[in-house]
Amino acid sequence: MAIPLPRPPVWHRIIDAVLMAACLTSPAGLQAAPAEGGAPAPQLQPTETITGHPALAGSPRHTTTSRGVQGDAVNVALIGTEEDLHQALAVAGWYTADPTTLKTSLRIAADVVLHKAYAHAPVSDLYLWGRRQDAAFEQPVGGSPKQRHHVRFWRSAERDSAGRPLWLGAATFDERVELSRTTGGVTHKISPDIDRERNKLVTDTVGAGVLDGYYWVEQFHMQAQGRNGGGDPYRTDRRLAVGVLDLRR
């Protein structure tokens, strides 16, 4: 039986209304600055072959929205403790996203309208294994929360032989704010090149020296194209990148 997912609080609609009014009265509110760079995703090579994590067997391939609609594709995973995850992403230059509350939602709405930076802006909830994300991180682009690199992670219940969980992640780039074709609310729209965001996260963590190594799970996805819960198209080479955290390096 499917696990029922919670519906968003009513005050989310109020935030949507504020953003919608701002966007409709300011054409720039719905326009995106050029996405960061136009080059194709870098071609990464694994640093070594590492034994796979047992939670990878039968792991979900996609997140879902609170309405049960297919959401963002899972495209990256990290192996390590929760402390390792937070420390590694901080060293790599990623900021922890604030929880989604009335206060933080009002702030991100105001900062989008006023073009003010918000490095810890909240992210909307997506679901895996029947629950919302356990952690989320981001890197702002420019002076507004309209554009940002971000990734959500979910912790597996199953551990490997060293007692470490698998953190399944969905990394995407928010390139603009507009009205959702599926919900009618205001939402971030993602860049279709989700492999670029996956590779950026791997490149950042490798560059920060917080990975023991990484490897690819080939043909992790059945399809090379799809749409997320907001109706945004995406494309992928179908691979999952798996990194092993090690902050002792």
Stockholm file with secondary structure:
# STOCKHOLM 1.0

chainA/1-249         MAIPLPRPPVWHRIIDAVLMAACLTSPAGLQAAPAEGGAPAPQLQPTETITGHPALAGSPRHTTTSRGVQGDAVNVALIGTEEDLHQALAVAGWYTADPTTLKTSLRIAADVVLHKAYAHAPVSDLYLWGRRQDAAFEQPVGGSPKQRHHVRFWRSAERDSAGRPLWLGAATFDERVELSRTTGGVTHKISPDIDRERNKLVTDTVGAGVLDGYYWVEQFHMQAQGRNGGGDPYRTDRRLAVGVLDLRR
#=GR chainA/1-249 SS CCCCCCCCCTHHHHHHHHHHHHHHHCGGGGCCCCCSCCSCCCCCCCSSCCCCCGGGTTCCSEEECTTSCEEEECCEEEESCHHHHHHHHHHTTCEECCCCCHHHHHHHHHHHHHTCCCTTCCCCCCEETTEECSEEEEEECTTSTTSEEEEEEEEEEEECTTSCEEEEEEEEEEEEEEECTTTSSEEEEECSBHHHHHHHHHHHHHHTTCEEEEEEETTCSSCSEEECTTCCEEECCSCEEEEEECTTC
#=GC SS_cons         CCCCCCCCCTHHHHHHHHHHHHHHHCGGGGCCCCCSCCSCCCCCCCSSCCCCCGGGTTCCSEEECTTSCEEEECCEEEESCHHHHHHHHHHTTCEECCCCCHHHHHHHHHHHHHTCCCTTCCCCCCEETTEECSEEEEEECTTSTTSEEEEEEEEEEEECTTSCEEEEEEEEEEEEEEECTTTSSEEEEECSBHHHHHHHHHHHHHHTTCEEEEEEETTCSSCSEEECTTCCEEECCSCEEEEEECTTC
//
